[in-house]
Amino acid sequence: MICNFSHSQKEVVSSFIQHFRNKFNTSH
């Protein structure tokens, strides 16, 4: 369960970073 949670968290973080970078690139 902990491993699953960690994997999910990592996926969310990766998606969030990707979204943030995309927004930053568009804004820049």
Backbone as CSV, one residue per row, in Angstrom:
resi,resn,N_x,N_y,N_z,CA_x,CA_y,CA_z,C_x,C_y,C_z
1,MET,0.835,-1.194,0.000,0.000,0.000,0.000,0.884,1.264,0.000
2,ILE,1.900,1.259,0.842,2.791,2.422,0.909,3.459,2.624,-0.456
3,CYS,3.888,1.530,-1.062,4.567,1.625,-2.350,3.587,2.202,-3.381
4,ASN,2.348,1.728,-3.335,1.338,2.207,-4.267,1.125,3.708,-4.065
5,PHE,1.033,4.116,-2.809,0.810,5.530,-2.496,1.979,6.357,-3.029
6,SER,3.184,5.873,-2.813,4.379,6.594,-3.256,4.342,6.724,-4.784
7,HIS,3.975,5.650,-5.456,3.924,5.680,-6.921,2.887,6.708,-7.383
8,SER,1.733,6.710,-6.741,0.670,7.646,-7.116,1.141,9.075,-6.876
9,GLN,1.778,9.281,-5.742,2.267,10.631,-5.420,3.276,11.085,-6.475
10,LYS,4.158,10.184,-6.843,5.185,10.524,-7.839,4.506,10.888,-9.162
11,GLU,3.471,10.149,-9.526,2.770,10.423,-10.773,2.125,11.811,-10.715
12,VAL,1.503,12.116,-9.594,0.838,13.413,-9.431,1.866,14.538,-9.510
13,VAL,2.987,14.331,-8.832,4.037,15.359,-8.834,4.556,15.555,-10.253
14,SER,4.757,14.467,-10.957,5.275,14.556,-12.327,4.284,15.320,-13.209
15,SER,3.003,15.000,-13.061,1.979,15.672,-13.854,1.938,17.159,-13.509
16,PHE,2.038,17.449,-12.202,1.995,18.843,-11.764,3.189,19.624,-12.330
17,ILE,4.357,19.016,-12.280,5.562,19.680,-12.807,5.413,19.909,-14.309
18,GLN,4.906,18.901,-14.994,4.748,19.032,-16.442,3.771,20.169,-16.755
19,HIS,2.681,20.228,-16.015,1.677,21.273,-16.236,2.288,22.650,-15.945
20,PHE,3.045,22.724,-14.849,3.667,23.993,-14.469,4.669,24.446,-15.540
21,ARG,5.459,23.517,-16.022,6.463,23.858,-17.048,5.755,24.311,-18.320
22,ASN,4.680,23.631,-18.672,3.933,23.995,-19.874,3.383,25.411,-19.720
23,LYS,2.828,25.696,-18.571,2.261,27.023,-18.315,3.374,28.072,-18.360
24,PHE,4.493,27.754,-17.765,5.615,28.693,-17.739,6.103,28.967,-19.167
25,ASN,6.210,27.921,-19.957,6.677,28.085,-21.337,5.693,28.946,-22.135
26,THR,4.426,28.715,-21.916,3.415,29.486,-22.644,3.452,30.940,-22.199
27,SER,3.636,31.143,-20.913,3.661,32.508,-20.385,4.931,33.220,-20.844
28,HIS,6.008,32.472,-20.885,7.282,33.094,-21.240,7.265,33.488,-22.696
